[in-house]
């Protein structure tokens, strides 16, 4: 029996996550769903962003589909991002962000890459501290986590019939931390002789991501760099409305579209659910090991877009389909 914890989050997540659930249920009618609240709105209601019971349920089920939650850009006592907490509690060490061409005017033909981002260390995983006249955060990189994410990236490259993995770092300035990551990645690479492995400094990688993203195949990188570069790549894939993600751990997976909550359009039926639906497809492919069903979803999305059936972020509200109607079109093509 397959079970899924569904967390809608805030804003447009109340529209795009149900759309993704509808698509999943059309292919897996026996899927057991557990709906749980979390996010900024929930925090304001009950004083916590996510319940401990929700985290434990996610651990037991092994699969989560979560929408974006609001996170204020200033400290709020007691508030912590529910997605970040789930990633840490579930031990999802790898954040997987694919970007491939879709037939929309905002996409770039030829792009087809995967960012494999270490998800447990780096500056994001360290607490910030106030200092006299400022603040600081530590950058923590370990051999164990670097080996683990390197194996994940190389195995994913082979399984998806990729030819090259590019290790991205800043070891020329950070030789102990980024240097360790780079060294471990190339040591692990010797176990995967069929793959071509190269490396780039992160600023050079950013330049190429803007100039010619088609040079990339699989990117292996640290937490902060992967966060930034995967969003840059998403611009070439049509925008954040088409950008899925999956956090993978040992026997657990957390799928999440990477866009925000878009409060300016929330509740109006204008949101693009493609990223959420593609994130659900990643659950099928990488967690439940049902690649044929993931392929069906991806083909249905391409066929819908080829028919020039778009949401408002692509053609504006006057010529677009609503979130619900667009999802209907995808389900028809399944």
LOVO-13811 format. One record per residue: residue in one letter; x negated, z negated, y negated of N, C-alpha, C, CB in turn. Coordinates in steps of 0.02 Angstrom, whole numbers, padded with zeros to 5 digits, always signed. Glycine has a CB too. Example, Ala and Ser with C-alpha at 12.3 -4.5 7.8 and 13.67 -1.06 7.14 Angstrom:
BEGIN
a-00660-00390+00284-00615-00390+00225-00660-00390+00165-00565-00452+00224/s-00642-00354+00112-00684-00357+00053-00645-00394-00002-00704-00286+00030/
***
This chain:
BEGIN
x-00042+00000+00060+00000+00000+00000-00044+00000-00062+00048-00062+00000/x-00030+00047-00107-00068+00049-00170-00030+00012-00224-00080+00122-00191/x-00068-00028-00262-00039-00068-00316-00076-00053-00381-00042-00143-00299/x-00041-00058-00436-00070-00043-00501-00044-00093-00553-00053+00029-00523/x-00090-00125-00588-00072-00167-00645-00068-00122-00707-00123-00226-00655/x-00012-00124-00742+00000-00082-00800+00002-00126-00862+00066-00040-00793/x-00043-00113-00909-00046-00151-00972-00039-00102-01029-00113-00192-00978/x+00015-00106-01065+00028-00056-01117-00013-00066-01180+00102-00055-01134/x-00028-00129-01198-00067-00140-01258-00024-00137-01321-00122-00090-01263/x-00049-00103-01373-00016-00102-01438-00005-00030-01462-00058-00141-01490/x+00037-00023-01513+00046+00042-01547+00070+00096-01500-00018+00063-01579/x+00037+00155-01503+00059+00211-01462+00048+00200-01387+00023+00274-01484/x+00013+00147-01370+00004+00132-01298+00071+00121-01264-00040+00070-01289/x+00121+00099-01302+00188+00089-01273+00222+00156-01257+00231+00049-01321/x+00192+00211-01280+00219+00278-01265+00176+00316-01216+00225+00318-01330/x+00109+00313-01224+00066+00355-01182+00055+00324-01112-00001+00366-01216/x+00053+00259-01107+00043+00228-01041+00105+00239-00997+00028+00152-01049/x+00167+00229-01022+00224+00247-00980+00224+00321-00959+00289+00231-01016/x+00200+00365-01003+00196+00436-00984+00150+00446-00925+00172+00478-01044/x+00092+00413-00926+00045+00419-00870+00074+00389-00807-00021+00384-00888/x+00111+00334-00813+00142+00303-00755+00194+00350-00724+00176+00236-00775/x+00233+00386-00766+00281+00434-00741+00247+00488-00699+00320+00466-00798/x+00190+00512-00723+00153+00563-00686+00128+00535-00619+00094+00590-00727/x+00100+00476-00620+00076+00445-00558+00134+00436-00508+00044+00377-00572/x+00190+00412-00533+00247+00399-00487+00275+00464-00458+00303+00362-00524/x+00268+00519-00495+00292+00583-00468+00251+00605-00408+00291+00636-00522/x+00188+00581-00404+00144+00599-00348+00139+00543-00297+00076+00616-00374/x+00147+00482-00319+00143+00423-00275+00206+00382-00283+00079+00380-00291/x+00262+00405-00254+00325+00370-00264+00326+00299-00236+00381+00409-00233/x+00281+00283-00190+00279+00216-00161+00230+00170-00197+00260+00220-00088/x+00202+00192-00253+00155+00151-00291+00191+00088-00317+00125+00191-00349/x+00161+00030-00305+00189-00033-00329+00159-00049-00397+00175-00091-00279/x+00202-00059-00446+00181-00071-00515+00190-00144-00534+00220-00026-00563/x+00142-00170-00571+00146-00237-00599+00136-00232-00674+00094-00286-00566/x+00188-00237-00713+00183-00231-00786+00165-00299-00816+00250-00205-00816/x+00113-00300-00858+00091-00362-00889+00076-00350-00963+00028-00389-00852/x+00093-00398-01006+00078-00390-01077+00006-00411-01094+00127-00430-01119/x-00021-00381-01146-00087-00401-01172-00097-00366-01238-00145-00383-01121/x-00142-00392-01279-00159-00360-01342-00149-00404-01402-00118-00299-01350/x-00153-00373-01460-00149-00408-01523-00079-00435-01536-00170-00362-01581/x-00029-00394-01523+00040-00417-01532+00055-00476-01487+00090-00360-01519/x+00031-00472-01425+00042-00527-01378+00006-00590-01402+00019-00507-01307/x-00054-00581-01429-00091-00638-01456-00052-00673-01511-00160-00615-01482/x-00022-00633-01555+00016-00662-01610+00080-00697-01586+00034-00608-01660/x+00103-00678-01527+00163-00711-01499+00147-00776-01463+00198-00664-01452/x+00092-00776-01425+00080-00833-01380+00012-00866-01390+00084-00810-01309/x-00031-00838-01433-00095-00869-01447-00151-00850-01399-00087-00942-01445/x-00141-00799-01358-00194-00773-01314-00182-00698-01305-00195-00810-01243/x-00236-00661-01296-00230-00588-01293-00213-00564-01223-00294-00555-01316/x-00229-00604-01172-00213-00586-01103-00209-00650-01063-00267-00537-01073/x-00165-00652-01014-00157-00712-00972-00208-00712-00916-00086-00715-00943/x-00230-00772-00897-00275-00778-00840-00242-00751-00776-00296-00852-00830/x-00177-00759-00771-00141-00733-00713-00144-00657-00709-00067-00756-00714/x-00145-00624-00767-00151-00552-00768-00219-00529-00743-00139-00525-00839/x-00271-00565-00765-00339-00548-00742-00344-00557-00667-00391-00593-00778/x-00317-00612-00640-00320-00624-00569-00280-00572-00530-00294-00695-00552/x-00222-00553-00556-00182-00501-00524-00220-00435-00522-00114-00492-00560/x-00254-00419-00578-00295-00358-00580-00349-00360-00527-00325-00348-00650/x-00380-00417-00518-00432-00424-00468-00404-00414-00398-00465-00494-00473/x-00345-00440-00385-00314-00433-00319-00292-00361-00306-00254-00480-00313/x-00262-00329-00356-00238-00260-00346-00295-00211-00343-00189-00241-00402/x-00347-00223-00384-00404-00178-00385-00397-00118-00430-00418-00155-00318/x-00338-00107-00460-00327-00049-00502-00287-00068-00563-00292+00008-00463/x-00309-00046-00622-00276-00062-00685-00272+00002-00727-00313-00118-00724/x-00215+00012-00759-00207+00064-00810-00189+00028-00874-00153+00118-00791/x-00234+00031-00923-00225-00009-00984-00227+00036-01046-00279-00063-00989/x-00183+00021-01092-00182+00056-01156-00223+00020-01208-00111+00064-01180/x-00234+00055-01263-00274+00026-01317-00239-00035-01347-00287+00078-01372/x-00279-00084-01367-00254-00143-01402-00287-00147-01470-00267-00208-01361/x-00250-00171-01519-00279-00181-01585-00331-00235-01583-00224-00197-01637/x-00386-00225-01617-00438-00276-01624-00459-00277-01697-00499-00262-01577/x-00445-00331-01733-00463-00334-01804-00538-00330-01813-00435-00397-01836/x-00560-00301-01869-00631-00294-01884-00658-00355-01920-00643-00232-01927/x-00627-00411-01909-00650-00474-01938-00637-00529-01886-00614-00491-02006/x-00675-00583-01888-00667-00635-01836-00598-00668-01840-00721-00689-01844/x-00565-00674-01782-00502-00711-01776-00512-00763-01721-00442-00662-01761/x-00507-00825-01738-00520-00878-01691-00473-00872-01630-00511-00947-01724/x-00502-00871-01572-00463-00869-01510-00447-00799-01485-00401-00905-01519/x-00460-00747-01527-00442-00679-01504-00502-00644-01474-00414-00638-01563/x-00492-00615-01415-00543-00575-01382-00509-00512-01355-00579-00615-01325/x-00543-00457-01360-00514-00394-01334-00495-00402-01261-00564-00335-01343/x-00433-00388-01243-00413-00394-01173-00448-00344-01128-00338-00386-01166/x-00464-00285-01154-00498-00234-01114-00569-00257-01099-00499-00166-01150/x-00603-00283-01150-00672-00307-01139-00672-00364-01088-00704-00330-01206/x-00624-00410-01094-00621-00464-01046-00609-00439-00975-00566-00514-01065/x-00563-00390-00968-00550-00362-00902-00613-00329-00873-00493-00312-00905/x-00649-00291-00914-00710-00259-00890-00759-00311-00863-00743-00219-00947/x-00767-00366-00900-00815-00417-00880-00791-00455-00819-00828-00466-00937/x-00728-00475-00819-00701-00515-00764-00699-00475-00698-00631-00541-00781/x-00685-00410-00703-00682-00369-00644-00749-00341-00623-00634-00312-00656/x-00799-00350-00665-00866-00326-00648-00871-00250-00645-00886-00353-00582/x-00837-00217-00691-00840-00143-00692-00905-00123-00728-00777-00112-00728/x-00955-00107-00689-01021-00096-00718-01031-00026-00747-01074-00108-00665/x-00987+00021-00728-00995+00090-00750-00935+00113-00790-01007+00136-00690/x-00948+00141-00848-00895+00173-00888-00905+00248-00883-00897+00149-00962/x-00855+00283-00856-00860+00355-00843-00818+00392-00894-00838+00372-00770/x-00849+00437-00931-00813+00475-00983-00826+00550-00975-00835+00451-01054/x-00782+00587-00942-00790+00659-00937-00762+00695-00999-00755+00685-00874/x-00793+00750-01016-00766+00795-01067-00773+00866-01042-00804+00786-01135/x-00717+00901-01037-00719+00971-01016-00671+01012-01059-00700+00977-00941/x-00682+01076-01059-00642+01120-01101-00569+01121-01079-00670+01191-01100/x-00525+01115-01128-00453+01125-01118-00429+01178-01167-00414+01057-01128/x-00378+01217-01148-00357+01273-01190-00317+01251-01251-00315+01321-01149/x-00351+01218-01297-00321+01198-01361-00367+01223-01416-00310+01120-01365/x-00340+01235-01476-00381+01262-01530-00439+01217-01551-00339+01276-01589/x-00434+01153-01537-00485+01106-01559-00541+01096-01509-00453+01040-01574/x-00540+01131-01452-00591+01121-01400-00644+01177-01404-00559+01120-01331/x-00702+01163-01374-00757+01211-01374-00765+01240-01304-00823+01179-01398/x-00760+01306-01296-00770+01336-01230-00839+01320-01202-00759+01411-01233/x-00842+01308-01137-00906+01296-01105-00926+01224-01096-00958+01330-01143/x-00894+01179-01132-00913+01109-01125-00886+01080-01060-00888+01068-01185/x-00930+01045-01024-00911+01015-00961-00964+00963-00943-00904+01069-00903/x-00955+00902-00966-01005+00850-00957-00973+00784-00939-01048+00842-01020/x-01013+00738-00912-00991+00671-00896-01042+00622-00925-00984+00660-00819/x-01017+00574-00963-01059+00519-00987-01049+00460-00940-01041+00499-01061/x-01104+00437-00909-01103+00378-00867-01140+00323-00905-01138+00392-00796/x-01102+00274-00925-01126+00222-00972-01129+00154-00938-01080+00219-01034/x-01186+00121-00942-01192+00053-00916-01145+00009-00957-01266+00027-00919/x-01108-00035-00923-01050-00066-00954-01054-00142-00959-00989-00048-00914/x-01110-00172-00938-01112-00245-00934-01165-00277-00977-01123-00266-00863/x-01212-00237-01005-01268-00266-01041-01273-00236-01112-01334-00254-01003/x-01333-00238-01139-01346-00212-01206-01316-00259-01259-01317-00140-01214/x-01314-00237-01321-01293-00281-01375-01219-00299-01370-01307-00249-01441/x-01178-00257-01339-01107-00272-01335-01092-00333-01291-01069-00212-01308/x-01138-00347-01244-01126-00401-01197-01156-00468-01220-01154-00383-01130/x-01189-00468-01277-01221-00529-01302-01181-00558-01360-01293-00514-01324/x-01176-00624-01364-01139-00654-01419-01176-00647-01486-01126-00729-01405/x-01139-00634-01538-01169-00631-01604-01180-00702-01630-01124-00591-01653/x-01232-00710-01670-01247-00775-01699-01258-00768-01774-01309-00806-01665/x-01231-00816-01810-01245-00819-01882-01313-00851-01892-01190-00858-01919/x-01352-00824-01938-01417-00852-01955-01417-00866-02030-01475-00804-01936/x-01469-00897-02053-01474-00910-02125-01479-00843-02162-01536-00955-02141/x-01429-00828-02199-01428-00766-02237-01410-00704-02198-01493-00757-02268/x-01386-00712-02137-01370-00651-02099-01339-00666-02032-01431-00611-02089/x-01349-00621-01985-01323-00628-01918-01368-00589-01870-01249-00603-01914/x-01362-00604-01805-01404-00570-01756-01369-00565-01689-01471-00606-01748/x-01391-00518-01648-01367-00510-01580-01426-00488-01537-01307-00459-01576/x-01427-00509-01474-01483-00493-01430-01467-00431-01389-01498-00552-01384/x-01519-00392-01374-01513-00334-01330-01543-00354-01262-01550-00270-01359/x-01500-00358-01212-01520-00383-01146-01512-00328-01095-01478-00445-01126/x-01568-00308-01063-01568-00255-01012-01604-00282-00950-01603-00191-01039/x-01574-00273-00891-01605-00297-00829-01619-00240-00782-01560-00349-00795/x-01667-00252-00737-01683-00202-00686-01624-00191-00640-01745-00224-00646/x-01591-00245-00620-01535-00240-00572-01479-00196-00599-01508-00309-00556/x-01457-00209-00661-01402-00169-00690-01424-00097-00702-01378-00201-00756/x-01486-00087-00721-01511-00019-00733-01513+00021-00668-01580-00021-00765/x-01535-00011-00613-01535+00022-00548-01464+00040-00526-01568-00022-00495/x-01419-00007-00536-01350+00003-00513-01317+00063-00549-01308-00060-00525/x-01324+00066-00615-01292+00120-00652-01327+00187-00638-01292+00105-00727/x-01393+00184-00625-01428+00246-00609-01403+00275-00543-01504+00234-00606/x-01396+00232-00493-01369+00256-00429-01298+00285-00439-01367+00199-00377/x-01258+00252-00479-01190+00277-00491-01192+00346-00523-01151+00229-00537/x-01235+00355-00572-01239+00420-00607-01264+00475-00560-01285+00415-00668/x-01316+00461-00522-01344+00512-00478-01296+00529-00421-01411+00489-00449/x-01263+00479-00392-01215+00493-00339-01155+00533-00366-01190+00428-00307/x-01132+00516-00426-01076+00552-00456-01097+00625-00470-01053+00518-00521/x-01158+00634-00492-01183+00702-00505-01182+00744-00441-01254+00700-00535/x-01204+00715-00386-01206+00752-00323-01135+00765-00298-01246+00713-00270/x-01092+00714-00301-01024+00722-00276-00985+00774-00315-00988+00656-00278/x-00999+00780-00379-00963+00829-00420-01002+00894-00428-00949+00800-00489/x-01054+00903-00387-01094+00964-00384-01125+00982-00452-01051+01022-00359/x-01151+00931-00483-01188+00941-00546-01262+00953-00531-01180+00879-00593/x-01297+00982-00580-01366+01000-00567-01417+00957-00605-01377+01072-00585/x-01396+00926-00660-01446+00891-00701-01417+00826-00728-01470+00935-00759/x-01460+00775-00730-01444+00711-00761-01494+00700-00818-01447+00652-00710/x-01468+00686-00877-01510+00672-00935-01506+00598-00952-01488+00715-00997/x-01564+00565-00951-01569+00494-00966-01580+00487-01041-01627+00459-00925/x-01536+00450-01075-01539+00444-01147-01555+00373-01167-01473+00467-01180/x-01604+00365-01213-01631+00299-01229-01664+00303-01298-01683+00276-01175/x-01697+00248-01318-01738+00246-01379-01803+00208-01363-01698+00212-01438/x-01834+00229-01308-01892+00192-01283-01953+00197-01329-01910+00216-01215/x-01955+00246-01373-02012+00251-01419-02012+00194-01469-02012+00318-01455/x-01954+00166-01484-01948+00110-01531-01937+00044-01493-01892+00122-01581/x-01903+00048-01436-01886-00011-01396-01916-00004-01327-01808-00020-01392/x-01982-00009-01321-02016+00005-01258-02002-00046-01203-02089+00010-01269/x-01983-00108-01221-01971-00159-01170-01901-00154-01140-01982-00228-01199/x-01851-00144-01184-01781-00141-01160-01762-00070-01139-01733-00166-01215/x-01760-00025-01187-01744+00045-01170-01798+00074-01125-01737+00087-01234/x-01860+00052-01134-01914+00076-01090-01902+00056-01018-01980+00049-01114/x-01879-00005-01007-01862-00027-00939-01807+00016-00910-01841-00101-00939/x-01756+00029-00949-01699+00070-00924-01724+00139-00905-01644+00075-00978/x-01764+00169-00947-01790+00236-00933-01833+00235-00870-01831+00263-00993/x-01878+00187-00864-01922+00185-00806-01883+00177-00741-01972+00127-00814/x-01834+00131-00741-01795+00119-00681-01755+00182-00663-01748+00059-00691/x-01726+00215-00713-01687+00275-00700-01729+00328-00665-01658+00303-00766/x-01791+00339-00688-01833+00389-00657-01858+00367-00588-01892+00405-00702/x-01866+00302-00578-01883+00278-00511-01826+00291-00461-01900+00203-00513/x-01765+00277-00482-01707+00289-00440-01699+00364-00427-01643+00260-00471/x-01715+00405-00476-01707+00477-00470-01747+00506-00413-01727+00511-00535/x-01802+00474-00393-01843+00500-00339-01805+00500-00272-01907+00459-00332/x-01750+00461-00269-01709+00460-00208-01658+00516-00206-01674+00392-00202/x-01655+00555-00260-01605+00609-00266-01641+00673-00285-01550+00591-00319/x-01682+00697-00238-01727+00752-00253-01693+00817-00272-01770+00764-00196/x-01629+00826-00253-01596+00890-00268-01577+00897-00341-01533+00896-00225/x-01581+00843-00378-01559+00844-00448-01618+00854-00496-01522+00780-00466/x-01605+00891-00549-01652+00895-00605-01639+00835-00651-01645+00963-00644/x-01691+00800-00671-01683+00741-00714-01729+00749-00774-01700+00675-00675/x-01701+00742-00834-01741+00742-00894-01719+00685-00938-01735+00809-00932/x-01748+00678-00997-01728+00624-01042-01734+00646-01114-01771+00561-01030/x-01695+00612-01156-01695+00625-01228-01690+00559-01265-01636+00671-01248/x-01721+00556-01324-01708+00501-01369-01637+00507-01395-01760+00501-01428/x-01605+00450-01409-01534+00451-01425-01520+00490-01489-01509+00380-01432/x-01565+00488-01538-01553+00526-01600-01558+00601-01586-01602+00505-01655/x-01604+00621-01543-01609+00691-01524-01547+00712-01484-01672+00704-01482/x-01524+00668-01441-01463+00683-01402-01403+00691-01448-01449+00627-01352/x-01399+00650-01500-01344+00657-01548-01347+00725-01583-01346+00600-01600/x-01408+00746-01600-01416+00811-01631-01390+00867-01586-01491+00824-01648/x-01409+00864-01521-01387+00916-01475-01313+00911-01459-01427+00912-01411/x-01286+00851-01461-01214+00844-01449-01175+00879-01504-01194+00770-01445/x-01202+00880-01565-01169+00914-01620-01184+00989-01618-01192+00885-01687/x-01247+01006-01604-01268+01076-01607-01245+01117-01547-01343+01080-01613/x-01256+01091-01487-01239+01128-01427-01227+01080-01369-01295+01179-01408/x-01165+01053-01363-01151+01004-01311-01153+01034-01241-01084+00973-01323/x-01153+01101-01236-01154+01132-01170-01221+01123-01135-01137+01206-01176/x-01272+01099-01169-01337+01086-01137-01334+01027-01090-01391+01075-01189/x-01281+00985-01097-01276+00924-01056-01234+00936-00994-01248+00867-01098/x-01252+00901-00941-01215+00903-00879-01191+00832-00863-01259+00931-00821/x-01236+00788-00841-01221+00717-00834-01268+00678-00879-01227+00693-00760/x-01241+00633-00918-01280+00589-00962-01280+00519-00932-01252+00589-01035/x-01339+00490-00924-01348+00421-00902-01377+00382-00959-01393+00417-00838/x-01342+00330-00981-01367+00295-01041-01343+00223-01044-01346+00333-01103/x-01368+00189-01094-01351+00119-01105-01283+00111-01139-01405+00085-01147/x-01261+00050-01143-01193+00034-01164-01176+00061-01233-01182-00040-01162/x-01214+00042-01283-01198+00061-01352-01206+00136-01363-01243+00024-01400/x-01260+00165-01337-01269+00237-01346-01214+00277-01312-01338+00258-01319/x-01194+00255-01253-01141+00290-01217-01075+00287-01253-01133+00261-01149/x-01061+00231-01285-01000+00224-01324-00997+00276-01379-00995+00153-01354/x-01051+00284-01414-01053+00330-01471-01055+00403-01448-01114+00315-01516/x-01098+00419-01402-01106+00489-01380-01043+00515-01346-01165+00496-01334/x-01008+00473-01308-00948+00497-01274-00892+00512-01324-00923+00445-01224/x-00888+00475-01379-00840+00493-01431-00859+00558-01466-00834+00436-01482/x-00924+00568-01476-00946+00632-01504-00926+00690-01459-01022+00632-01516/x-00937+00681-01394-00919+00733-01346-00845+00747-01347-00941+00714-01276/x-00805+00694-01354-00732+00702-01354-00708+00749-01408-00698+00635-01361/x-00744+00752-01464-00724+00798-01518-00726+00870-01494-00770+00789-01579/x-00773+00887-01449-00778+00955-01422-00727+00968-01367-00848+00967-01396/x-00700+00914-01338-00650+00923-01285-00579+00928-01311-00654+00866-01238/x-00571+00931-01377-00505+00937-01407-00485+00878-01449-00454+00947-01353/x-00524+00823-01445-00508+00764-01484-00495+00704-01439-00447+00776-01528/x-00489+00645-01469-00481+00584-01430-00414+00582-01392-00485+00524-01476/x-00366+00622-01413-00304+00625-01375-00311+00656-01306-00253+00664-01414/x-00370+00687-01293-00384+00717-01228-00441+00682-01191-00400+00791-01237/x-00461+00623-01214-00522+00591-01189-00505+00533-01142-00564+00566-01247/x-00513+00543-01076-00499+00489-01028-00561+00447-01016-00474+00519-00962/x-00552+00391-00981-00608+00350-00960-00588+00308-00901-00632+00304-01018/x-00638+00291-00861-00628+00247-00803-00686+00200-00799-00620+00288-00738/x-00671+00135-00794-00721+00083-00783-00722+00067-00708-00706+00019-00825/x-00780+00076-00676-00785+00068-00604-00827+00007-00586-00815+00130-00573/x-00804-00030-00536-00842-00086-00508-00840-00082-00433-00815-00153-00533/x-00857-00138-00400-00855-00140-00327-00783-00150-00304-00901-00197-00300/x-00750-00096-00284-00682-00100-00260-00629-00109-00314-00676-00155-00213/x-00649-00103-00377-00601-00110-00433-00611-00053-00482-00610-00179-00469/x-00557-00036-00517-00560+00017-00567-00510+00002-00623-00546+00086-00535/x-00532+00013-00684-00492+00003-00744-00490+00068-00782-00519-00056-00788/x-00433+00102-00782-00425+00165-00818-00398+00151-00888-00378+00213-00779/x-00425+00187-00937-00403+00175-01006-00416+00237-01049-00438+00114-01036/x-00367+00263-01083-00381+00313-01134-00421+00281-01190-00316+00345-01162/x-00466+00317-01221-00513+00285-01267-00492+00290-01340-00581+00316-01259/x-00435+00321-01353-00412+00325-01422-00386+00257-01444-00358+00378-01430/x-00369+00250-01507-00344+00188-01534-00269+00182-01528-00364+00180-01605/x-00241+00135-01566-00170+00121-01561-00128+00161-01610-00158+00047-01573/x-00160+00196-01658-00125+00241-01705-00061+00211-01733-00109+00306-01671/x-00065+00155-01768-00003+00124-01793+00037+00167-01840-00021+00060-01827/x+00004+00217-01872+00040+00259-01919+00091+00304-01886-00010+00301-01958/x+00083+00318-01821+00131+00362-01786+00166+00326-01728+00096+00425-01760/x+00151+00263-01719+00179+00227-01662+00256+00226-01665+00153+00155-01661/x+00286+00237-01607+00359+00235-01602+00395+00297-01624+00385+00178-01640/x+00358+00349-01643+00389+00410-01669+00390+00467-01619+00354+00432-01732/x+00362+00457-01559+00360+00510-01509+00310+00565-01525+00427+00539-01502/x+00260+00550-01567+00212+00601-01587+00146+00596-01548+00198+00595-01660/x+00137+00543-01510+00072+00530-01479+00058+00578-01422+00070+00459-01452/x-00005+00595-01414-00029+00638-01361-00045+00595-01299-00091+00680-01384/x-00010+00604-01243-00022+00562-01184-00075+00591-01137+00042+00552-01147/x-00106+00647-01155-00152+00680-01109-00209+00634-01087-00180+00743-01140/x-00239+00598-01133-00295+00554-01115-00273+00502-01065-00324+00521-01178/x-00214+00473-01075-00189+00422-01028-00175+00453-00960-00125+00389-01056/x-00147+00514-00960-00131+00547-00896-00195+00566-00859-00088+00610-00909/x-00245+00591-00896-00309+00607-00865-00345+00544-00840-00353+00644-00914/x-00337+00489-00874-00366+00426-00851-00334+00405-00785-00357+00369-00904/x-00268+00415-00779-00233+00401-00716-00259+00447-00661-00157+00410-00725/x-00274+00510-00678-00302+00556-00629-00370+00533-00605-00307+00627-00659/x-00408+00502-00649-00474+00475-00629-00465+00418-00579-00513+00451-00691/x-00413+00378-00587-00398+00327-00536-00387+00359-00468-00336+00285-00556/x-00349+00413-00468-00336+00449-00405-00401+00476-00375-00286+00506-00416/x-00443+00504-00416-00503+00537-00391-00557+00488-00368-00532+00582-00445/x-00572+00439-00410-00631+00397-00397-00615+00330-00365-00666+00385-00461/x-00553+00305-00371-00537+00239-00343-00495+00245-00279-00500+00197-00394/x-00442+00284-00282-00400+00292-00223-00422+00350-00179-00328+00303-00245/x-00472+00388-00201-00502+00442-00162-00450+00493-00140-00538+00414-00101/x-00411+00514-00190-00361+00566-00180-00375+00624-00228-00288+00538-00191/x-00431+00658-00219-00450+00710-00267-00401+00767-00272-00518+00737-00249/x-00366+00782-00218-00318+00838-00220-00261+00822-00268-00291+00853-00150/x-00240+00759-00272-00188+00741-00320-00215+00742-00392-00160+00671-00303/x-00276+00720-00400-00307+00724-00467-00312+00796-00490-00377+00691-00467/x-00331+00840-00443-00335+00912-00460-00266+00938-00482-00360+00952-00399/x-00214+00916-00449-00147+00940-00467-00128+00920-00538-00094+00913-00418/x-00145+00858-00556-00131+00835-00625-00170+00877-00675-00147+00760-00632/x-00234+00886-00662-00276+00923-00710-00252+00995-00717-00349+00921-00687/x-00233+01026-00661-00206+01095-00665-00141+01098-00703-00196+01123-00595/x-00098+01048-00693-00033+01047-00728-00044+01040-00803+00011+00990-00702/x-00093+01000-00823-00108+00993-00895-00133+01059-00923-00161+00938-00906/x-00180+01092-00888-00206+01156-00911-00150+01208-00918-00261+01182-00864/x-00106+01212-00868-00051+01260-00870-00003+01245-00928-00013+01260-00804/x+00009+01182-00941+00052+01163-00997+00021+01185-01063+00065+01087-00998/x-00043+01173-01071-00078+01192-01133-00084+01268-01139-00147+01159-01136/x-00095+01302-01083-00099+01375-01085-00032+01406-01107-00119+01403-01016/x+00022+01371-01093+00088+01394-01116+00100+01377-01189+00143+01362-01073/x+00047+01350-01222+00049+01332-01293+00103+01280-01307+00061+01394-01336/x+00109+01232-01262+00153+01175-01270+00110+01116-01290+00195+01160-01205/x+00112+01100-01355+00065+01052-01383+00102+00992-01413+00021+01084-01435/x+00064+00938-01420+00089+00879-01457+00068+00886-01530+00062+00813-01427/x+00091+00839-01570+00085+00845-01643+00012+00845-01667+00122+00790-01677/x-00034+00813-01630-00103+00811-01653-00136+00880-01652-00143+00763-01611/x-00106+00928-01616-00135+00995-01611-00102+01043-01660-00128+01021-01540/x-00037+01042-01666-00002+01092-01706+00042+01063-01761+00040+01136-01662/x+00041+00997-01770+00084+00966-01819+00152+00950-01791+00090+01012-01879/x+00188+00905-01823+00251+00881-01795+00307+00933-01791+00276+00824-01834/x+00307+00982-01835+00363+01030-01836+00363+01077-01776+00360+01071-01900/x+00305+01094-01751+00300+01143-01697+00282+01112-01630+00249+01196-01714/x+00285+01047-01626+00259+01013-01567+00315+00985-01523+00213+00956-01587/x+00294+00966-01462+00338+00929-01417+00328+00854-01427+00324+00948-01343/x+00381+00817-01413+00374+00744-01414+00331+00722-01355+00444+00710-01413/x+00309+00660-01358+00270+00631-01303+00307+00638-01237+00254+00557-01317/x+00371+00622-01238+00412+00623-01177+00422+00694-01152+00480+00589-01189/x+00438+00741-01198+00450+00810-01178+00386+00843-01151+00478+00850-01237/x+00330+00828-01182+00266+00855-01159+00251+00830-01089+00209+00835-01208/x+00264+00767-01076+00254+00738-01009+00300+00772-00959+00265+00662-01010/x+00362+00785-00979+00409+00822-00936+00380+00889-00914+00476+00832-00972/x+00348+00924-00961+00320+00990-00946+00263+00984-00895+00295+01023-01009/x+00223+00933-00901+00169+00922-00853+00198+00907-00784+00122+00865-00876/x+00247+00864-00781+00277+00846-00717+00310+00907-00684+00329+00789-00727/x+00341+00950-00724+00369+01012-00696+00317+01053-00660+00402+01054-00751/x+00256+01053-00686+00203+01096-00659+00164+01062-00603+00155+01115-00714/x+00181+01002-00586+00150+00970-00528+00175+01001-00463+00162+00895-00529/
***
